[in-house]
């Protein structure tokens, strides 16, 4: 029997166990909540790593992460100075949940696909934008939100060309057609679920079975989620790890809602639409659980922080002073088997 290196075991806690299990033997009970592209890629690459699927998954994540940093850096440089790009990357790296990039989770791989899709849309390479968007929607449900985001990006570029006195050329409608590839990743998975389990939305319907406080039989509005967290902040034992997690989830829900609104105000519409939809989707199940991790891919927020640190010097001290200790604490808890 092939055994993965023991020093990597802690990288596959919680969701990581499910991804490796799916890669090894296919979907088991309730595992349909996990989208297929990432575990299938692990399965494909495992023979190249002597059957060690954890090593294969970790390699995918490391490679994806380095590609993500390159795409992120290039995206920021399109609109801002190089030092803003460098600081944006730095602020991403020290975010309290950044350790998930090195875990057997979809964060690194999805982040790479997300940034690549935006990058190619920004550079008007719409086929590549559509292909990477399709892969993103086969990796996580929120990948499908690249469709409205990139349609808005296409519309904005078209409007900019139209208003340019030196260049009256507009983008053709046909140039946007490759964006219709984006939902195909999700639709393919839904077809698979419909054929094999008679439930195209099984990835949603099984959520409640994980005991994470999610509901799959009704839609919970955002104000109801906030009210639930206000009550937990009062009632949960303040000396427990549960209270620490509740605070993290509440602060993520509150602060990133405000940051998304500020992104709209700055007229970064394509970025803002993606973040708004990706923020709201998990909250419809009635909780902010895992939101501190989900917002890790909200890369425009780190651009905002980099820009603000140019104007407000104190932010250069405050953000790292808070974020780095939290990163260390959260990593310590996670690698020792505590849910973060």
C-alpha positions in Angstrom: 0.0 0.0 0.0 1.3 3.4 -1.0 1.7 5.8 2.0 1.9 9.5 1.7 4.8 11.3 3.5 3.8 11.9 7.2 5.1 15.4 7.1 2.4 16.3 4.5 -0.5 14.7 6.4 -1.6 17.9 8.1 -1.9 19.6 4.6 -4.9 17.3 3.9 -7.1 18.0 7.0 -10.9 18.3 6.6 -11.8 19.0 3.0 -8.5 17.7 1.9 -9.4 14.2 3.0 -12.5 14.3 0.8 -10.5 15.5 -2.3 -7.9 12.7 -1.9 -10.7 10.2 -1.3 -12.5 11.2 -4.4 -9.3 11.1 -6.4 -8.6 7.6 -5.2 -12.0 5.9 -5.5 -14.6 8.3 -6.9 -17.5 10.0 -5.1 -18.7 8.6 -1.8 -21.7 9.6 0.3 -22.3 13.3 0.4 -19.0 14.0 -1.4 -20.8 15.5 -4.4 -20.5 18.8 -2.6 -16.9 18.9 -3.9 -16.6 19.8 -7.5 -14.7 17.3 -9.8 -11.9 19.0 -11.7 -9.4 19.3 -8.8 -9.7 15.7 -7.5 -9.7 14.4 -11.1 -6.5 16.3 -11.8 -4.9 14.8 -8.6 -6.0 11.3 -9.9 -4.5 12.0 -13.3 -1.1 13.1 -11.8 -0.9 10.5 -9.0 0.9 7.9 -11.1 3.7 10.4 -11.9 4.3 10.6 -8.1 4.6 6.9 -7.4 1.0 6.7 -6.3 1.3 9.4 -3.6 -1.9 11.4 -4.3 -1.2 13.8 -1.5 2.2 14.7 -3.1 0.4 15.1 -6.4 -2.2 17.4 -4.9 0.4 19.5 -3.0 2.4 19.9 -6.2 -0.7 21.1 -8.1 -1.3 23.6 -5.4 2.3 24.9 -5.3 2.5 25.3 -9.0 -0.9 26.9 -9.2 0.0 29.3 -6.4 3.2 30.5 -8.1 1.2 31.0 -11.4 -1.5 32.9 -9.4 1.1 35.3 -8.0 2.4 36.0 -11.5 -1.1 36.6 -12.9 -2.0 38.8 -9.9 1.2 40.8 -10.3 0.6 41.4 -14.0 -3.1 42.3 -13.5 -2.3 45.0 -11.0 0.6 46.4 -13.1 -1.9 46.9 -16.0 -3.6 49.7 -13.9 -1.1 50.8 -11.2 2.5 51.3 -10.4 4.9 48.4 -9.8 5.2 49.1 -6.1 1.4 48.8 -5.8 1.6 45.4 -7.5 4.3 44.2 -5.2 2.5 45.4 -2.1 -0.8 43.8 -3.3 1.0 40.5 -3.6 2.6 40.9 -0.1 -0.8 41.8 1.5 -2.3 38.7 -0.1 0.6 36.5 1.2 0.1 37.6 4.9 -3.7 37.4 4.9 -4.7 35.2 7.9 -6.1 32.5 5.6 -3.3 32.5 3.1 -2.0 29.2 4.5 -4.8 27.5 2.6 -2.9 28.0 -0.6 -0.5 25.2 0.5 -3.3 22.9 1.7 -5.1 20.2 -0.2 -8.0 22.6 -0.9 -9.0 24.2 -4.2 -7.8 27.7 -3.2 -4.6 27.7 -5.2 -5.9 26.0 -8.2 -9.1 28.0 -8.3 -7.3 31.3 -7.7 -5.0 30.5 -10.7 -8.0 29.8 -13.0 -9.8 32.9 -11.7 -6.8 35.3 -12.2 -5.9 33.8 -15.6 -9.5 34.3 -16.8 -9.5 37.9 -15.7 -6.0 38.5 -17.2 -6.9 37.1 -20.6 -10.1 39.1 -20.6 -8.2 42.3 -19.8 -5.8 41.5 -22.6 -8.7 40.8 -25.0 -7.9 37.1 -25.4 -11.5 36.1 -25.0 -11.1 32.4 -26.0 -8.5 31.9 -23.2 -10.7 33.8 -20.8 -13.6 31.5 -21.6 -11.5 28.3 -21.3 -10.1 29.2 -17.9 -13.5 30.4 -16.8 -14.9 27.0 -17.8 -12.3 25.2 -15.8 -13.0 27.5 -12.8 -16.7 26.6 -12.9 -15.8 22.9 -12.8 -13.6 23.6 -9.8 -15.9 25.7 -7.6 -19.5 26.8 -8.0 -18.6 30.5 -7.8 -16.5 30.1 -10.9 -19.7 30.5 -12.9 -19.9 34.1 -11.7 -17.0 34.9 -14.0 -19.7 34.9 -16.8 -21.5 38.1 -15.7 -18.2 39.6 -14.5 -16.4 39.2 -17.8 -19.4 40.3 -19.8 -19.2 43.5 -17.9 -15.5 43.6 -18.6 -16.2 43.2 -22.3 -18.9 45.9 -22.2 -16.5 48.3 -20.4 -13.7 47.7 -23.0 -16.2 48.2 -25.8 -17.5 51.4 -24.3 -13.9 52.7 -23.8 -13.1 52.0 -27.4 -16.2 53.7 -28.6 -15.5 56.9 -26.5 -11.8 57.0 -27.7 -11.6 59.8 -30.2 -8.5 58.3 -31.8 -10.0 54.8 -32.1 -13.7 54.4 -33.1 -13.3 50.6 -33.5 -15.7 48.6 -31.3 -15.4 45.0 -30.1 -17.6 42.7 -32.1 -20.4 40.7 -30.4 -18.7 37.6 -31.7 -15.6 38.4 -29.6 -17.7 37.9 -26.4 -19.1 34.5 -27.5 -16.2 32.5 -26.0 -17.4 33.7 -22.6 -20.3 31.3 -23.0 -17.8 28.5 -22.3 -17.7 29.6 -18.7 -20.8 27.9 -17.4 -20.0 24.6 -19.3 -17.9 23.4 -16.4 -20.8 23.7 -14.0 -23.3 22.3 -16.5 -21.1 19.3 -17.2 -21.0 18.5 -13.5 -24.8 19.0 -13.1 -25.3 16.6 -16.1 -23.0 14.0 -14.4 -25.0 14.3 -11.1 -28.3 14.1 -13.0 -27.3 10.9 -14.8 -25.6 9.2 -11.8 -27.7 10.4 -8.9 -30.9 11.8 -10.5 -30.2 15.2 -8.9 -28.5 17.9 -10.9 -28.3 20.1 -7.8 -26.9 17.4 -5.5 -23.8 19.5 -4.8 -26.2 22.0 -3.1 -28.6 19.5 -1.5 -25.9 17.6 0.4 -24.5 20.7 2.1 -26.7 20.3 5.2 -25.3 16.8 5.8 -21.9 18.2 6.8 -23.2 19.5 10.1 -21.8 23.0 9.5 -25.0 24.9 10.2 -25.9 25.1 6.5 -29.4 24.7 5.2 -30.2 23.3 1.8 -34.0 23.4 1.9 -34.5 27.2 2.0 -32.8 30.5 1.2 -31.5 32.6 4.1 -31.2 36.3 3.5 -28.0 38.2 4.4 -29.6 40.3 7.2 -30.8 37.0 8.8 -27.2 35.6 8.7 -25.9 38.8 10.4 -28.6 38.5 13.1 -27.6 34.9 13.7 -24.0 35.9 14.3 -25.0 38.8 16.6 -26.8 36.2 18.8 -23.8 33.9 18.7 -21.4 36.6 19.7 -23.5 37.1 22.8 -24.2 33.4 23.7 -21.1 31.4 22.7 -18.5 30.8 25.4 -15.9 33.6 25.0 -13.1 31.4 26.2 -13.6 28.7 23.5 -12.1 28.2 20.0 -15.7 28.3 18.7 -15.9 31.9 19.8 -12.7 32.8 18.0 -14.0 31.2 14.8 -17.4 33.0 15.2 -15.5 36.3 15.5 -13.4 35.5 12.4 -16.4 34.6 10.4 -18.4 37.7 11.5 -15.5 40.1 10.8 -15.0 38.5 7.4 -18.7 38.9 6.6 -18.9 42.5 7.8 -15.6 43.8 6.5 -15.7 42.2 3.1 -19.3 43.4 2.5 -18.0 46.9 3.0 -14.9 46.3 0.9 -17.1 45.0 -2.0 -19.2 48.1 -1.8 -16.1 50.2 -2.0 -15.0 48.3 -5.1 -18.3 49.2 -6.7 -17.7 52.9 -5.7 -14.3 52.8 -7.4 -16.1 51.5 -10.5 -14.1 48.2 -10.7 -17.4 46.7 -11.9 -16.2 43.4 -13.3 -14.2 42.7 -10.1 -17.0 43.9 -7.9 -19.7 41.8 -9.6 -17.7 38.6 -9.2 -16.9 39.3 -5.5 -20.5 40.3 -4.7 -22.0 37.1 -6.2 -19.2 34.9 -4.7 -19.8 36.5 -1.3 -23.6 36.2 -1.4 -23.8 32.6 -2.7 -22.5 30.8 0.4 -24.4 33.1 2.8 -27.7 31.9 1.2 -27.2 28.7 3.2 -27.5 30.7 6.4 -23.9 31.0 7.6 -20.6 32.7 7.2 -18.8 29.4 7.9 -15.7 29.1 5.7 -16.1 32.7 4.5 -12.7 33.8 5.9 -11.3 31.2 3.5 -13.6 32.0 0.6 -12.7 35.7 0.6 -9.0 34.7 0.1 -9.6 34.8 -3.7 -11.1 38.3 -3.6 -7.9 39.8 -5.0 -9.2 43.3 -5.6 -9.4 43.8 -1.9 -5.6 43.5 -1.6 -5.2 46.0 -4.4 -7.4 48.4 -2.3 -5.3 47.8 0.8 -2.1 48.5 -1.2 -3.5 51.8 -2.6 -4.7 52.9 0.8 -1.4 52.2 2.4 0.1 54.8 0.0 -2.3 57.4 1.4 -2.5 56.2 5.0 1.0 55.3 6.2 -0.4 53.8 9.5 -2.0 51.0 7.4 1.5 49.7 6.5 2.0 49.0 10.1 -1.5 48.0 11.3 -2.4 45.5 8.6 0.8 43.3 9.0 0.8 43.7 12.8 -2.7 42.2 12.9 -2.6 39.9 9.9 0.7 38.0 10.5 0.0 36.9 14.1 -3.5 35.8 13.0 -1.9 33.8 10.1 0.4 32.0 12.5 -2.4 31.3 15.0 -4.8 30.0 12.3 -2.1 27.8 10.7 -1.2 26.4 14.1 -4.8 25.4 14.8 -5.4 24.0 11.4 -2.3 21.8 11.2 -3.3 20.4 14.6 -6.7 19.3 13.5 -8.9 22.2 14.6 -11.4 23.6 12.2 -10.6 27.1 11.0 
